[in-house]
Every structure is written in structure tokens, then in C-alpha cells.
Amino acid sequence: MATLDLRDAARAHMPAVPADLPHLREAAIGTWRGRMINEHSSARVFDGLAKQFAAAGVDAVVEEVRGFANEERRHGVLCGAVVEALGGEAIAEVPDGDEYPEHEDARSPLEAALRNMLSICCLSETVAVSLIGAERIEMPEGELRELLTRIYADEVGHSRFGWRTLARLAPSLDAGTKDRLGDYLEVAFDHLVEHELAHLPESSRPPAEGVALGLCSGADARALFFDTVEEVIVPGLEAHGIPAARAWSRVVAAAA
């Protein structure tokens, strides 16, 4: 375990938050502290992805991906700022986390990097765009919505990077590489489902006014998550010759 302490940085960015919802304060602090941890932790995966692209000789994207890591650290501070504005503290004990997957079994450094790019950008970040976008639409105008919009805009960039890079590189990939990426997607989808459902409990049923603090229905968010995978991510990957439908169907079957 390690201590993540963003209190000083967060206090410089505290937004005005509704003061007439004291009954939702603790739930909102917990939600935004969880986001603080997740966003800050995401920086390390982009740092790892930048190193992988450098090793694969895809130098044109390395600095851009490093920039994404810095954006995720900033998101952690912004989420911590909401915690502070609500009367909590932007500090938490966080697990060390899993080792960044190097995928040493991949046939090339590029294939290893693409596995992680698909998982991070085309899967996780695309889901984030969908969920945060829906939350942003429901949230009333104000400083908290403006803060969320800043995070949302960056997540859109991270997702678009993955799809844009896949579109550029997919034509040069042979059928075997695409098939192996499809096999890997079974692992990636399984991890995605486990992670997202853990953070979207069905028991979460905040009152309607909870949208003002970024609280959402767990059941609604889960439905949106599955819709995003099945209607956006799977068809998008299939369009580039990656057998995502096969991988997703196996994950769904295993969970049934």
C-alpha cells in the first residue's frame, strides 16, 4: 500500500458545489475519492504505453502518450478538488497495483504495444467517454460541471488516439497478428467487465438530485457500459479486422 496525498494540489482547484444536499455528502466524497484514485493510477499505464511505443519504433506518438499520463495525474487532482470542496480530504491509501503488462509472449514489440493500446484506449477510455458524457449531460450548469467537462475532453482525446492509431496501423498488420489481438481481447474484455462492474454497483440508487454531485444509478450506468461495448467498441474493432465479437461472446458465455 502507498499513500496518495493530493490535498495541497487539490485545494487550489476546488469548485463550488451545491450546499443544500448534506444527505448526499458522504456518498459524493466516496465517489470522487474513488475517481481520484482511479484517475491518478491511470497515469502509470500511459507511461508504460509510451515506453512500449518507443520500443516498437512508433516514435511519432510517444510524446502524445506521455502527455496523456500527465492529464490523468491532473484528473486525479481535479477529482481530489471535489473531495476537498465537499469537506473531505484528498488523501487515500492505495494498493500498489498490478504490474504493467509487457506481453513478452507477443510476436513483436508492436504487437505487445497494440494489445495495451486496445485495452487502454479503445476499451477503457471509450467506456469512460460514454459514462462521463452521460453524467455530464445530466449535471446542472456550474463549476462542478465545468470541472467534469475538462476531464471529459481529455478522455475523448485518449479514446480517439486509440481508434486513430488503430486505423493507421491496422492495414499493415497481417491476418495472424489481427487474430492474436482478437485472442488477447478476451482477456482485456474480461478485465474491463470486472473493473467496471466493481465501480458501478447495482445497489447504487441515489435520489434524482444526486446528479448535481455526480452520483448516478448503478443499474443505468451498467446498462450504458454494456451498450457501449456491444454497439461501439466491438463493431469498431471488427471494422479494422480485429475479431472482437468472438472475444466478447466468449466473455459473455463464461459469465452466464
Secondary structure, DSSP 4 states (H G I P E B T S, - for coil): -EEEE-HHHHHTTPPP--SS-GGGHHHHHHHHHHHHHHHHHHHHHHHHHHHHHHHTT-GGGHHHHHHHHHHHHHHHHHHHHHHHHTT--SEEEE---PPPP--TTSSSHHHHHHHHHIIIIIIIIHHHHHHHHHHHHHSPSSHHHHHHHHHHHHHHHHHHHHHHHHHHHGGGS-HHHHHHHHHHHHHHHHHHHHHHHHHS-TT----GGGGGGT---HHHHHHHHHHHIIIIIHHHHHTTT--HHHHHHHHHHHH-
